[in-house]
């Protein structure tokens, strides 16, 4: 009897394991395709960027490769689009998935589905030494602040400008750039007083350019961040949800976050 019960238990475990690791069901167009196409700005290190050899690197590039592998060893084709144009490009069918540092916001969920893979937070970066004494958003009053075009922090700083006006303070002047590289260059050259970006990108640039930048306003506005999928592509959304769950279960997700030093942004 004991041996019989043990055999049944092993069989049950095998069935459960087989179920959780079953190949995800994907749309017929992808099942027959040899490649999968991603939209991404690839201008936000360490999330996604081009290295010195102009090869894609970063968390989203590695994540995209793992997703393609688990969808049937697909070849990856990256379609580079400025951040503000990513959702329109996805909706226009220019790619299968939007893989970038896409914040999960209600207004975005009205037009696309989002499958979360990490958290992100905002910060404000200033030149080393912080001579302007920028430690809070109120300290940005009257200052010239760089932001990424179409970014969440631009929306947040626009909203804070209204608070500054109500308090009788000069609003900050927001200067929009199309890439983090351009924005940090402007800050380095003194063309702006600060740069509003994500904690992850701020840490990256402080690492690659030590002694040039520091964080003025520390982490705020933590938010879930995910992959964008068209609403009529529900089968692909379900497949992606399963893949990320499997990655969290087999340890590959934690290893990927650790590789890019983003352990603090892991999903709970």
N, C-alpha and C positions, 0 to 999 in steps of 0.2 A: 504493500500500500504506500509506504514512504517513497519507494522508488517511482511508483506510478505518479504520485503527487509531484515529485521533483521533475519528472519528464514533462508533465503538464505545465509546470511553472516555467520551465525553460522554453517550451513551445510558445507560451504566452508572451514571454519577453522577446522572443525572436519575432513574433508577429508585430509587437509594438515597435521594435527597432526597425523592422522592415517598413512599417507604415510611416514613421517619422522621417526616414531617409528615402522615401519613394521619390522618383524623379518628378519634378514639378510639371504640371500640365500647362503647356504654352499654346498661344494662338497658332493656327495652322500655317500662317505665313512665316512664322519664325521656325516652326518645326522643319519646314522644307528649306529654309535659308541657311547659307553657310556663314553668314555674319549677322551681327546686331549693331545698330547705330545708336550712339549716344550723343546728346547735345550737352555741351559744357563750355564755360568760359575759359577754363584752364588758365586763370590768371590770379589765383588765390592760394599761394603756398601757405601751409603745407597740404591744403585740401586738394588742389589740383593745379598743376603749373607745368611749364616747359623747362627742362634743365638746360645746361650750357650747350648741349648737343642738339637742342630743339626736339627732345623726346619727351612725351607726356610722362609726368611723375606725380606722385602724391596719393593721399588716401583714396580719393574718388577713382583714380586710375587703377589702383590695386583692387578696389571694391568692384569696379566695372569688369575687370578681368576675371575675378572670381565668379561674378554673376554669369558672365558669358560661358565660363567653364561648366557651371552647374545647369545651364540651359541647353547643354549638348555640345560643348566644346566649340562654341561659335568664335569666329574671328571678330575682333572689335574694330569698329570704324568710328573715330571721334569727329564730330562736326563742331568746330569751334565757333561759338556765337557770343557776342557781348552779353553780359548778365541780363541787361534790361530786355533783351530780345529772346531769352531762353524759352519762356512759356509760349510766346507766339510761334516760335520755331517748332516746338513740340506739337502744338495744336494744328499746325500746318502740315504735319506728317513728315517733317524733315528728319526725324529720328524716332526711335522706339521708346527711349527713356531719356529723361532729363536728369543727369547725374552731376550735381554741383552742391554747393553749400546753400541749399534751398530751405529757407525757414518755413516752418509749418504754420501758416497764418490763415484765418478763416476766409479772407477774401481770395486767397489762392485756391483753397479747397472748393470754392464755388465753381471754378473752371477746370481744375485737374484733381486727380487723386494723388496723395502723398504717402509714401511708405517710409517711415522714419528709420534712420540708422545711427543717429548720434544727437548730442546736444551742442548748442553753440551759445556764446555770450558775446556781448559788445564791450568795447573799451575805447579810450581815446589816447592816442599816442602823441608825444611831444618830443622836441629835440632834447638830447641829453642835458641834464642840468635843470631843466624845467624853469628857466628864468622868468617865464610869465606867471608862474605859480598856479598852474591849472590842475586842480584836484577834484573839482566837481563840475557838473554841467553848467552851473551858474557862472563859474569862472570863465566860460567861453564867451560871455557877453562881449560884443564888439570885436571878437576875434575872427580871423579868417580860417575856416575849417574845411579841410578836404574830405570828400565822401566819394564812395563808389556810386556811379550812376545806377539807379534802380535798386539800391540797397535798402535794407530795413533801417539801418542806422540813420540814413538820410531822412526817412519818415519820422524817426524818433526825435532827431534834432530839429526838424521842422516844427514838430509839436512843442518842443521845449522853447523854441523861439517865441511861441505865443505866450508861454508862461513868463518869459523875460519881458515881453512888451507889457503884460499886465502889471509886472512889478516895476515898470518905469525904467527898465534897463535896455541898453542897446542890444538888438538881436545880433547873433553871430551871422557872418556871411558864409554861406555854404558854397563851396566850389566843387563841382562834380567832375570826376575823372572816369575814364572807361576801364582802367586797370589799376590794381594795387601798386604795381611797379611805378606807374606814372605819379600816383598820389604820394608814395614815399619819396620819390625823386623831388617832387615839389616841396615836400616838408624839409628834406635835406638841404635844398637850395634856399630855404627861407621864404619861399613864395606863399606858404601858409603857416599859420601858427600851430596847427594841430591836425591830426587825421583821425577821423572816426571810422573804426573798422572792427573786425571780430578779434576776440582774445587770441584765437589760434593764429591768425595772420600777424597780429602784433608781436606775438612771441617768436614767430619765425623770423621776421625782419630784425628783431633785436638780437637774434642769434647769428644771423649772417652778416650783420653790420654792427658788431659790438662797439659800444661807446658812442653811437650816433643817436639812438632813440631810447626813450623810456616810456613807461605807462604813466600818464597823468591821471586820468579817471579810470579806476580799476573796473573789473568785470561787473556788468549789470545786464538786465533784460535777458536772462537765460531762456532759451527756446529750443523746442524740438526741431530737428533738421532732417530732411529726407530726400528721397528720389521721386521725381515727378512722373506720373503716368496719365495718359489720356483717359477720361472717364469711360469712353466706349471700349477700353482695353482691360476690362475687369479680370479676364483670365490671366493676363500678364501681371496685374496687381497682386492677384492671389499667389502666383508663382513666385514673385519677388518677396512677398511676405513669408512664404515657406522657406525660401533660400536664406533669408536673414535669420529666421528662427533656427534653421539647421546650423548656420555658422555660429550662432551664439551657443548652441548646444555642443558643437564639436570643438570649440576652443579657437577656431580660426578667426572669429570676430575679435576676440580679446587680443590675439596676436597681432592682428592688423592695426588696431588702435595703439598698441604698444610700440609698434614699428615707427609710427609717426608721432610718438610722444603725446598722444591725445587720450590717455587713460582716464583723465578727469571728465572727458566728454562722453564716456560710454553710456549707453542706455542703462537704465536702472534694472 
